[in-house]
Amino acid sequence: MKLRQTAPWPIPPEAQASRQSKAGYHQVKYDWQTENWHYEARWHERVPGAKLISRPSWHLERVRPGKGYGPAAAPRIAQTLVGKSWLPTRQVRYWARRYNDGVATEREVQLLRLAHPAPKTDHDD
């Protein structure tokens, strides 16, 4: 099974893949654009020293660029897929800071786990 097929959501064939070596683990990013959104799906191996997500996982974010002037002015929007809902990325990062500080609620921990699903296997279909 190809890596992109293990994602919990479809990654289009035209998505650009890039591989990165991080501190002690590998990551693969897929980038694509659809309907004014820029999507970035990331898969990474187990991250050494990670406390909460201690297995390979996926993560999906999207950004709609803002426009700062004129009648069509609009703010930049950044969202992270958490389970089946798109939530503000800044909120997800806030929960991660709270987790690292040891003050996250059980619900925040649950949502952080939902934002980092495990890869699908052949048996998940």
N, C-alpha and C positions, 0 to 999 in steps of 0.2 A: 504494500500500500504506500503510495506517495505521501509525503508529509502534508501537503495541502489538503489531502483527502481525510486527514485525521482531525481537521478543524471542526468544531461543533456547529459551524455555519458555513455556507458556501463561500469560497474564494474564487472569483472569476478567473478564467484562463488567461486573461490579459494582464492580470496583476503582476507587477514587477517584484521579483524575489531578490533579496540580498542576505548574505550570510555574514555574521559577525562573531568574532571571538571576544568574549568579555572576560572579566577576572574569574577564571576557573570554570566557565561554562560557555556553551555556544547558543546563539540566538539566530533565528531566521525571521526576517520581516517581509511581509507582502504589502505592497502599496497599490492602490487603484482609486479612480474617481468615478462617481456615479451621482447624477442629479445634484450638482453643486456641492457634494460632500467629498472630502478626501478621506479615504479609509486606510488604516494601518492595522494589520493583524500581525501579532508577534507570537512565535512559539519559542520557548526556551527550555533547555535542559534544567534539571534540578539546580537551583542556585546555591552554591556553598554558603552555609551560615544562615540561610533563610529559615525563619521560625514558623511562619504561617503556611506558606505554599512550599511544601517540601517534596515536590514531584514535578515532572515535566508539565508544562501548562501552556494554554493559549490566552491571549488577551486581545480585545478588539476595541479600537478607538476610532472616532470620526471627528472631523473638523470642517465647519463651514466658515470660510474666510469672511471677515467683516469688510465693510466698506465705510470709510470714515467721513464721507462728505456727500453732499447733494441730496436730492429728494429720495433716493433709494438707499440712504445711509442705513447700515445695519451692523450690530455688534458681531464679533467673532464668537462662534459657538463651538465648544469642545465637549464631546460626550463619550462615555465609556459604556459598553454593553455589560450590564449586570443581570445575569439570568436572561430574561426576555425583555428587559426594559433598558432604554437609553437614559442614563443619568449624567449629570454634569461631572466632568472629569475632576474638577476642583473638589467636588464633594467626596469622590472616591479617594483622592490623594489625602484629604483631611482625615478620613477614616484610617488610612494607612499610617499617618503621623500619630493619631491617637493610639493605634495598636502598638506602634514602636515605643510610645511613651507609657504603655501599660494601662491605659485608661479607656480603651475601646469597650463599648457594650457588646454583649453577645450578638445582637442583631447586626452591628457594624462588622463584626468578625465574619458572620454568616454572609453578608453582602460582599465583603472582600473575597471570600472563597468563590462566590458566584461569578465574580469578575475575572477569575482565573480558572476556567474549566480545564479538566484533564483532556488529553487527546482522545478522540473516538478510536475504537478498535473495530475490526471486521464484525464483531458480534453486536455492536451498538445499533446496527441498521434495523 
